[in-house]
Amino acid sequence: MKTKSLLLNLLFAIILFSCSPKVSKTGKWEVLFDGKTLNGWHGYNKGNAPITNWTIIDGALVCLGAAKHDTGGDIVTDKRYENFELEWEWKIDKGSNSGVMYHVIEDKKYKGPYETGPEYQIIDDVNYPGKLEEWQQTGADYAMHVAGPNKKLKPVGEWNHSKIIFNKGKVEHWLNGEKIVAFEAWTEEWYHKKNTGKWKDYPDYGIAKKGHIALQDHGNKAYFKNIKIRQL
């Protein structure tokens, strides 16, 4: 069993290396949350309407979990991004569910960012009600690519550090210093996953090459800070 585990970890490391995007180090970091205001953010499909379900507590951007369903309370950046490196810190309460999406398109024909934007899943793997599939667990490319066996998730209530790199279709998810997901978008394999899984009835999922960053209100409390991005 020990040998099998070592082989699985080695195989996963090889896959991650082969999918790794080449990241430019020349981009300047842009702070997406100043720790004091909601400047730079607005409610999804809500324009300049006041944001009432998110607030600032001790320098953190906090989702109050006011959404009655899994849509309606998400917020998005005013700006849109194409190729980027995005970093943030987050924590959640017991049983909470949230996420970070990118390449999100705003249009009244969409109920929420999830219809267009791939998601870095954030959830309480341990205490969330009901059984979670691997593709639903923290760090996964939600409903597409599962996190690797090297994932190290901190206990509920403690801050985690996450990162998404998207560079010309090559994608990485990082959690607490470890690369846990790597894949290439828009390949034959990617389209097969999309068209045979959860997103088969969402034709615009993952297609956009540029869009907003979104933070999800899934009806639970979630906390974000030190959110920054640099374009590649």
Backbone bond lengths (Angstrom), bond angles and torsions (degrees), N, CA, C in turn:
res aa  C-N    CA-C-N  psi(-1)  N-CA   C-N-CA  omega(-1)  CA-C   N-CA-C  phi
1 M - - - 1.465 - - 1.526 111.14 -
2 K 1.338 115.40 -38.89 1.456 119.58 -179.67 1.518 110.63 -65.16
3 T 1.368 115.85 -41.38 1.456 120.39 178.38 1.515 110.99 -64.08
4 K 1.342 116.25 -40.77 1.468 120.88 178.91 1.514 110.77 -62.44
5 S 1.331 117.27 -41.30 1.466 121.34 179.67 1.520 111.18 -64.36
6 L 1.334 116.50 -40.39 1.463 120.36 178.92 1.518 111.01 -65.00
7 L 1.335 116.32 -39.66 1.459 120.75 179.23 1.520 111.39 -66.10
8 L 1.346 116.94 -38.95 1.462 121.04 178.50 1.522 110.99 -64.07
9 N 1.339 116.47 -43.39 1.461 120.67 178.22 1.525 111.55 -64.31
10 L 1.341 117.28 -38.63 1.457 121.39 178.45 1.522 110.59 -65.48
11 L 1.336 116.09 -43.50 1.460 120.84 178.77 1.513 110.84 -61.83
12 F 1.336 116.63 -43.55 1.466 120.57 -179.80 1.523 110.57 -63.44
13 A 1.344 117.36 -39.88 1.464 121.58 179.51 1.524 110.70 -63.46
14 I 1.348 117.53 -38.94 1.463 121.59 178.98 1.517 110.33 -64.79
15 I 1.349 116.57 -42.70 1.460 121.07 179.07 1.517 110.88 -63.08
16 L 1.334 117.16 -44.35 1.460 121.15 179.07 1.519 111.02 -60.60
17 F 1.325 116.99 -43.38 1.465 120.67 -178.52 1.516 111.46 -63.76
18 S 1.340 116.01 -41.65 1.460 120.07 -177.48 1.513 112.27 -68.72
19 C 1.348 117.80 -25.85 1.458 121.90 -178.80 1.521 113.15 -95.11
20 S 1.309 117.97 -3.39 1.460 120.78 -172.91 1.525 111.94 -66.03
21 P 1.339 116.88 128.38 1.457 119.60 175.57 1.513 111.30 -75.51
22 K 1.337 116.98 152.16 1.456 121.11 173.51 1.522 107.94 -83.29
23 V 1.318 116.60 115.59 1.461 121.80 -172.89 1.521 111.19 -99.22
24 S 1.320 116.12 125.63 1.459 120.74 175.03 1.523 109.73 -73.50
25 K 1.315 116.85 139.83 1.462 120.70 179.36 1.534 111.64 -101.28
26 T 1.333 117.36 11.92 1.452 120.56 -174.34 1.527 113.18 -92.63
27 G 1.331 118.60 -17.51 1.455 120.69 -177.87 1.523 111.87 -67.28
28 K 1.336 116.11 145.40 1.457 120.96 178.07 1.529 109.81 -90.70
29 W 1.301 116.04 139.60 1.451 120.78 179.09 1.529 110.54 -69.82
30 E 1.310 115.22 136.72 1.461 122.78 176.60 1.534 107.81 -116.89
31 V 1.314 116.66 123.91 1.464 120.76 179.15 1.527 109.20 -77.41
32 L 1.336 117.13 123.93 1.461 121.03 -178.59 1.525 112.81 -93.48
33 F 1.326 116.93 -15.75 1.465 121.45 178.47 1.513 108.29 -141.57
34 D 1.345 115.82 119.86 1.472 119.90 -173.53 1.522 113.96 -85.21
35 G 1.331 117.39 0.72 1.461 120.93 178.37 1.513 114.38 82.00
36 K 1.340 116.43 -1.49 1.463 120.12 -175.73 1.530 113.45 -130.29
37 T 1.329 116.56 -30.57 1.465 120.16 -174.62 1.531 110.29 -136.79
38 L 1.328 115.29 172.60 1.462 121.91 175.01 1.525 111.30 -97.61
39 N 1.332 115.73 18.27 1.461 120.05 178.64 1.527 110.60 -56.59
40 G 1.333 115.78 135.06 1.458 120.38 179.08 1.513 113.72 93.88
41 W 1.350 116.70 -1.50 1.464 121.99 -178.82 1.527 110.43 -127.99
42 H 1.312 116.86 153.36 1.460 122.23 172.43 1.522 109.33 -151.20
43 G 1.310 115.62 160.56 1.451 119.94 178.13 1.519 111.07 -65.85
44 Y 1.330 116.03 140.52 1.465 120.29 -178.60 1.523 110.62 -58.72
45 N 1.327 116.01 125.17 1.469 124.42 -179.39 1.529 112.92 63.07
46 K 1.335 117.60 18.92 1.462 120.18 -175.95 1.523 113.58 -116.00
47 G 1.333 118.00 4.56 1.455 120.85 175.60 1.518 112.65 55.92
48 N 1.329 116.04 -128.45 1.468 121.40 -176.21 1.528 113.84 -92.81
49 A 1.309 117.66 11.89 1.467 120.29 179.28 1.530 110.00 -61.65
50 P 1.341 118.32 144.87 1.473 121.06 -179.79 1.534 111.53 -58.58
51 I 1.321 115.57 142.58 1.474 121.28 175.25 1.524 107.97 -90.70
52 T 1.314 117.31 118.22 1.465 120.71 -174.97 1.522 113.87 -110.42
53 N 1.309 117.16 -16.60 1.468 119.81 -174.79 1.524 113.46 -102.26
54 W 1.338 117.37 8.13 1.461 123.24 173.60 1.523 107.85 -129.19
55 T 1.335 116.41 147.57 1.458 120.26 -179.26 1.525 109.88 -147.78
56 I 1.317 116.19 176.83 1.464 121.67 178.23 1.526 108.50 -110.91
57 I 1.334 116.59 125.34 1.459 122.09 177.55 1.530 108.44 -133.11
58 D 1.335 116.69 118.32 1.468 121.68 178.16 1.522 112.52 50.59
59 G 1.327 116.37 43.32 1.450 121.19 176.47 1.516 115.23 78.77
60 A 1.330 116.76 7.41 1.460 121.17 179.55 1.527 110.21 -111.42
61 L 1.314 115.99 145.06 1.451 122.62 174.08 1.522 106.97 -86.03
62 V 1.329 116.85 115.69 1.460 121.17 -169.07 1.522 111.10 -116.04
63 C 1.318 115.46 125.21 1.453 121.94 171.04 1.518 107.64 -82.42
64 L 1.330 116.47 124.29 1.463 120.63 -177.55 1.522 112.65 -82.07
65 G 1.332 116.61 -6.23 1.454 119.46 179.43 1.510 112.99 70.36
66 A 1.330 115.91 36.62 1.464 120.21 -175.26 1.521 113.44 -84.10
67 A 1.329 117.09 -17.81 1.462 119.82 -178.98 1.521 109.96 -63.48
68 K 1.330 116.12 132.16 1.464 120.54 -178.78 1.526 111.67 -80.36
69 H 1.305 116.03 -20.04 1.458 121.14 177.65 1.524 107.60 -127.36
70 D 1.334 117.05 -166.79 1.464 118.68 -179.68 1.521 111.77 -90.15
71 T 1.325 118.20 13.25 1.455 122.29 174.17 1.515 109.09 -137.81
72 G 1.312 115.68 165.59 1.460 120.69 174.32 1.505 114.54 105.77
73 G 1.346 117.35 -22.71 1.454 119.47 -177.39 1.508 114.76 -114.60
74 D 1.327 117.77 2.90 1.458 121.10 -177.40 1.529 111.06 -69.48
75 I 1.337 115.83 148.24 1.456 120.95 174.79 1.522 109.21 -118.33
76 V 1.343 115.52 152.86 1.456 121.03 -178.34 1.521 110.25 -133.84
77 T 1.312 115.75 157.39 1.460 120.73 176.10 1.526 109.79 -69.22
78 D 1.324 115.40 148.57 1.466 119.38 174.56 1.528 110.46 -64.99
79 K 1.322 116.43 -35.81 1.464 121.26 -178.06 1.531 111.22 -89.29
80 R 1.321 114.21 160.87 1.454 121.28 175.28 1.529 109.57 -113.05
81 Y 1.331 115.64 150.70 1.465 120.90 -175.45 1.526 109.77 -133.86
82 E 1.328 114.79 149.30 1.466 121.13 -178.82 1.524 110.48 -108.95
83 N 1.329 117.04 -81.51 1.465 121.76 175.43 1.519 107.81 -102.08
84 F 1.327 116.80 131.48 1.465 119.04 -169.10 1.519 112.20 -159.93
85 E 1.327 114.10 165.42 1.462 123.47 166.53 1.520 106.02 -122.51
86 L 1.310 117.23 119.57 1.468 123.93 -176.20 1.519 109.37 -116.91
87 E 1.342 116.49 128.44 1.460 121.11 177.38 1.521 109.78 -126.25
88 W 1.330 115.93 148.58 1.463 121.10 176.03 1.524 109.87 -162.61
89 E 1.329 114.86 162.84 1.457 121.70 171.78 1.517 108.35 -113.12
90 W 1.325 116.43 149.17 1.456 120.02 -177.14 1.528 111.10 -153.74
91 K 1.322 114.05 156.98 1.458 121.21 169.10 1.520 107.61 -149.48
92 I 1.323 116.32 162.78 1.456 121.28 -179.55 1.517 110.49 -137.53
93 D 1.328 115.34 163.80 1.456 121.16 173.77 1.525 109.94 -84.37
94 K 1.309 116.36 170.05 1.457 121.14 179.71 1.525 110.61 -59.42
95 G 1.326 115.67 127.66 1.460 121.56 177.65 1.514 115.20 81.48
96 S 1.334 118.32 4.00 1.464 120.92 -174.24 1.532 112.95 -78.00
97 N 1.337 113.14 160.12 1.461 122.80 -179.13 1.524 107.87 -140.09
98 S 1.333 117.33 132.11 1.457 121.48 177.89 1.524 107.80 -157.25
99 G 1.325 117.20 -164.12 1.451 120.15 178.55 1.509 111.77 174.82
100 V 1.333 114.81 166.81 1.464 122.50 176.83 1.530 107.41 -123.97
101 M 1.331 116.18 127.26 1.461 121.77 -178.67 1.532 110.44 -117.82
102 Y 1.315 115.62 159.69 1.464 120.79 179.60 1.529 110.11 -140.95
103 H 1.344 116.17 166.59 1.471 122.47 -175.79 1.525 110.63 54.62
104 V 1.320 115.42 36.81 1.467 121.86 -179.43 1.533 109.62 -79.65
105 I 1.317 116.08 135.87 1.458 122.45 178.82 1.526 109.36 -108.08
106 E 1.327 116.31 130.75 1.459 121.14 175.85 1.527 109.65 -92.11
107 D 1.315 115.47 126.56 1.461 122.24 177.05 1.526 106.56 -167.07
108 K 1.318 116.84 140.46 1.467 120.75 -177.02 1.531 112.48 -64.14
109 K 1.316 117.60 -14.95 1.467 119.17 178.85 1.528 112.19 -76.31
110 Y 1.359 116.50 -11.74 1.457 120.49 179.14 1.523 110.16 -102.88
111 K 1.324 116.94 137.94 1.467 121.89 177.87 1.519 111.80 -76.73
112 G 1.318 116.93 -30.12 1.455 119.95 -177.45 1.513 111.58 -162.69
113 P 1.334 117.29 168.71 1.466 121.98 -179.52 1.522 113.77 -57.89
114 Y 1.333 117.66 -28.96 1.461 120.97 -175.19 1.530 112.67 -62.67
115 E 1.328 117.82 -20.47 1.461 119.92 -178.77 1.519 112.47 -71.24
116 T 1.336 117.03 -19.60 1.463 120.54 179.74 1.524 113.49 -124.56
117 G 1.330 117.67 -30.18 1.456 120.86 -171.04 1.519 115.04 -100.22
118 P 1.332 119.07 124.44 1.465 121.82 171.77 1.526 110.08 -58.21
119 E 1.334 116.19 148.83 1.470 121.00 -172.07 1.517 113.03 -122.76
120 Y 1.331 114.88 132.40 1.464 122.29 165.84 1.523 105.17 -85.25
121 Q 1.319 116.10 109.30 1.457 120.35 -173.18 1.526 112.42 -72.51
122 I 1.337 115.39 137.67 1.464 123.69 174.36 1.522 107.31 -128.99
123 I 1.323 117.11 120.72 1.463 120.68 -175.72 1.528 109.17 -160.78
124 D 1.314 116.45 158.84 1.467 121.13 174.04 1.525 108.15 -81.25
125 D 1.338 115.93 95.91 1.467 120.99 -177.42 1.523 112.71 -58.49
126 V 1.329 116.17 -28.99 1.468 120.46 -171.86 1.525 112.68 -89.96
127 N 1.330 116.47 -44.40 1.469 119.54 -170.04 1.525 114.94 -109.25
128 Y 1.324 117.95 1.37 1.465 118.85 -178.93 1.527 109.18 -63.51
129 P 1.331 117.57 134.53 1.475 120.33 -178.29 1.530 111.47 -60.10
130 G 1.299 116.22 133.67 1.452 121.16 179.24 1.520 112.20 85.53
131 K 1.322 115.72 169.61 1.459 121.95 -177.80 1.523 110.01 -84.23
132 L 1.321 115.99 131.35 1.452 121.61 177.54 1.528 110.26 -98.47
133 E 1.327 115.20 132.76 1.459 119.27 170.77 1.528 108.36 -74.98
134 E 1.325 117.46 162.32 1.468 120.38 -178.87 1.527 111.55 -59.79
135 W 1.334 117.16 -35.49 1.464 119.88 -178.24 1.530 112.79 -74.80
136 Q 1.345 116.55 -5.41 1.464 121.55 176.45 1.521 112.58 -100.21
137 Q 1.316 117.95 -3.86 1.457 121.13 -171.76 1.530 111.91 -89.25
138 T 1.315 114.96 162.58 1.463 121.71 -176.24 1.526 112.42 -53.15
139 G 1.330 114.29 137.10 1.455 121.38 177.10 1.506 114.57 90.09
140 A 1.329 117.20 -18.00 1.455 120.70 -179.54 1.524 111.02 -66.85
141 D 1.313 116.04 152.15 1.459 122.32 163.83 1.525 103.41 -78.83
142 Y 1.320 116.57 96.79 1.459 123.58 -162.22 1.531 112.87 -47.55
143 A 1.329 114.57 123.68 1.464 124.14 176.47 1.527 113.18 66.45
144 M 1.338 116.21 15.04 1.464 119.64 179.30 1.529 112.60 -131.46
145 H 1.341 118.03 -58.13 1.462 121.53 -175.21 1.525 109.66 -131.56
146 V 1.318 117.24 128.26 1.466 121.50 -176.94 1.519 110.52 -84.25
147 A 1.330 115.86 157.66 1.458 121.44 176.31 1.522 110.08 -74.10
148 G 1.331 115.22 150.40 1.453 120.90 -178.11 1.519 113.61 -77.28
149 P 1.333 117.18 171.62 1.463 122.06 -177.38 1.524 113.70 -69.53
150 N 1.352 117.29 -9.65 1.463 120.31 179.84 1.527 112.47 -88.84
151 K 1.328 118.03 7.19 1.463 121.44 -179.05 1.524 111.13 -64.16
152 K 1.334 115.85 132.44 1.463 121.91 177.76 1.520 108.35 -125.49
153 L 1.316 116.22 101.14 1.455 123.00 -176.90 1.523 110.07 -99.64
154 K 1.328 116.86 131.03 1.459 120.22 179.45 1.527 110.67 -79.05
155 P 1.322 117.39 156.40 1.467 120.98 -178.27 1.528 112.11 -61.54
156 V 1.321 115.96 155.09 1.461 122.24 177.04 1.527 109.75 -51.65
157 G 1.338 115.56 135.25 1.456 120.80 179.89 1.507 114.39 95.17
158 E 1.344 117.93 -11.78 1.459 121.96 177.44 1.526 109.73 -103.01
159 W 1.323 116.10 150.19 1.458 121.31 -178.14 1.522 111.42 -76.71
160 N 1.326 115.54 132.99 1.460 123.66 172.17 1.520 109.16 -108.65
161 H 1.322 116.20 156.14 1.470 121.70 175.53 1.526 108.47 -115.24
162 S 1.334 115.83 127.52 1.462 120.24 -178.82 1.518 111.02 -126.98
163 K 1.332 114.36 160.31 1.461 120.80 179.91 1.517 109.30 -151.02
164 I 1.343 115.19 139.88 1.461 122.24 169.94 1.518 107.49 -120.34
165 I 1.314 116.10 131.48 1.464 121.17 170.58 1.524 107.45 -115.52
166 F 1.314 116.49 125.95 1.465 121.78 173.77 1.522 107.54 -126.72
167 N 1.321 116.42 118.05 1.458 120.67 -177.49 1.526 110.02 -141.22
168 K 1.330 114.57 100.21 1.470 121.71 177.56 1.528 111.50 54.69
169 G 1.329 115.45 43.38 1.459 121.00 175.66 1.508 115.39 93.19
170 K 1.332 117.02 -15.08 1.458 119.60 177.79 1.523 108.61 -91.93
171 V 1.326 115.48 130.74 1.463 121.07 -168.22 1.526 111.24 -129.07
172 E 1.337 114.64 140.81 1.461 121.27 172.99 1.525 109.52 -131.31
173 H 1.321 116.46 142.06 1.460 123.62 167.42 1.523 107.74 -113.56
174 W 1.339 115.47 131.35 1.463 121.60 177.11 1.520 109.55 -119.01
175 L 1.322 115.93 148.60 1.462 121.78 175.43 1.520 109.16 -143.51
176 N 1.329 115.81 119.74 1.461 122.27 177.20 1.530 113.07 49.74
177 G 1.334 114.22 47.87 1.456 120.74 174.35 1.512 116.37 85.17
178 E 1.342 117.54 -0.13 1.460 121.14 -178.97 1.531 110.21 -118.09
179 K 1.328 115.75 134.81 1.463 120.21 173.49 1.520 108.34 -79.15
180 I 1.334 117.47 118.19 1.466 120.64 -171.89 1.528 113.75 -114.61
181 V 1.323 116.89 -12.50 1.466 121.62 177.78 1.518 108.29 -143.17
182 A 1.325 116.97 139.41 1.454 121.98 172.09 1.523 108.25 -149.40
183 F 1.331 116.33 132.47 1.467 120.30 179.13 1.515 109.11 -159.18
184 E 1.313 116.33 171.50 1.457 121.50 175.94 1.514 108.86 -119.37
185 A 1.329 115.84 125.80 1.464 121.55 179.93 1.527 110.83 -76.95
186 W 1.315 114.67 154.05 1.471 124.70 171.10 1.518 113.81 70.00
187 T 1.317 117.79 14.97 1.460 120.92 173.17 1.526 108.91 -84.45
188 E 1.312 116.23 172.59 1.470 120.73 177.13 1.535 110.52 -59.48
189 E 1.341 116.33 -41.50 1.464 120.23 178.67 1.528 111.10 -63.56
190 W 1.356 116.33 -42.35 1.465 121.01 179.62 1.520 110.94 -60.80
191 Y 1.332 117.00 -47.08 1.461 120.46 179.81 1.526 111.68 -63.94
192 H 1.324 116.74 -34.00 1.468 119.48 177.42 1.525 110.69 -64.51
193 K 1.339 116.60 -44.24 1.462 120.27 177.52 1.530 110.76 -60.72
194 K 1.320 115.02 -44.68 1.464 119.31 -178.59 1.521 111.60 -63.73
195 N 1.313 117.15 -46.13 1.456 121.65 -171.30 1.517 114.65 -81.62
196 T 1.329 117.30 -7.20 1.462 119.99 179.48 1.524 112.48 -117.36
197 G 1.337 117.03 -1.05 1.458 120.82 -176.89 1.513 113.48 -116.11
198 K 1.301 116.18 -147.60 1.460 123.29 -175.57 1.528 112.63 -59.46
199 W 1.336 116.97 -29.04 1.464 120.41 -172.66 1.516 114.13 -95.12
200 K 1.324 117.25 9.86 1.468 119.76 -176.97 1.524 113.17 -61.89
201 D 1.342 116.83 -25.15 1.468 120.62 179.30 1.528 112.70 -100.37
202 Y 1.343 115.80 13.06 1.464 121.03 178.56 1.535 108.39 -122.70
203 P 1.322 117.07 84.58 1.477 120.46 -171.95 1.517 114.61 -61.33
204 D 1.331 118.43 -24.54 1.462 120.55 -176.65 1.525 113.26 -96.02
205 Y 1.336 117.37 1.43 1.466 119.93 179.39 1.524 110.26 -61.64
206 G 1.343 116.14 127.49 1.453 121.95 171.25 1.511 116.47 70.21
207 I 1.331 118.00 6.34 1.461 120.99 -174.94 1.529 112.04 -83.87
208 A 1.328 117.12 -36.45 1.465 120.95 -176.10 1.520 111.24 -63.48
209 K 1.320 115.80 140.83 1.463 121.21 178.33 1.519 111.78 -98.70
210 K 1.334 116.87 -2.71 1.454 121.98 178.03 1.520 108.47 -152.34
211 G 1.337 116.98 140.00 1.460 119.17 179.95 1.515 111.99 -178.41
212 H 1.329 115.11 -172.18 1.457 122.47 -177.47 1.532 111.20 -81.65
213 I 1.326 115.72 156.86 1.461 123.12 166.74 1.526 106.90 -89.34
214 A 1.326 118.11 136.43 1.467 121.85 -178.19 1.525 110.99 -125.69
215 L 1.333 115.33 142.80 1.466 122.72 170.62 1.527 107.08 -111.14
216 Q 1.307 115.93 133.06 1.463 120.74 -170.92 1.524 114.11 -93.57
217 D 1.334 115.19 134.41 1.460 122.74 167.41 1.522 106.62 -103.48
218 H 1.328 115.86 105.49 1.463 121.50 -178.16 1.527 110.84 -105.88
219 G 1.348 115.55 21.19 1.456 119.39 -179.99 1.519 113.14 86.69
220 N 1.332 116.78 11.47 1.470 121.85 179.69 1.520 110.10 -131.02
221 K 1.332 116.65 159.41 1.461 119.96 177.39 1.529 110.67 -77.15
222 A 1.320 114.50 139.73 1.455 121.51 177.17 1.525 108.17 -149.61
223 Y 1.323 116.59 149.17 1.457 122.55 -172.05 1.525 109.34 -126.79
224 F 1.350 116.41 134.50 1.458 121.91 -178.95 1.527 109.66 -132.95
225 K 1.330 116.44 144.63 1.461 120.56 174.15 1.524 109.56 -155.71
226 N 1.354 114.67 170.31 1.472 121.44 178.74 1.532 111.46 49.60
227 I 1.331 116.02 47.06 1.457 121.91 -179.92 1.524 108.52 -86.95
228 K 1.313 116.87 121.70 1.457 120.65 -179.83 1.526 110.38 -146.80
229 I 1.347 114.31 157.34 1.463 119.76 -176.25 1.516 109.20 -144.48
230 R 1.314 116.13 149.62 1.455 119.54 168.90 1.526 108.20 -135.83
231 Q 1.309 115.05 139.65 1.445 120.42 -178.13 1.526 110.52 -82.83
232 L 1.314 115.78 141.35 1.466 122.27 -176.75 1.526 110.23 -106.24
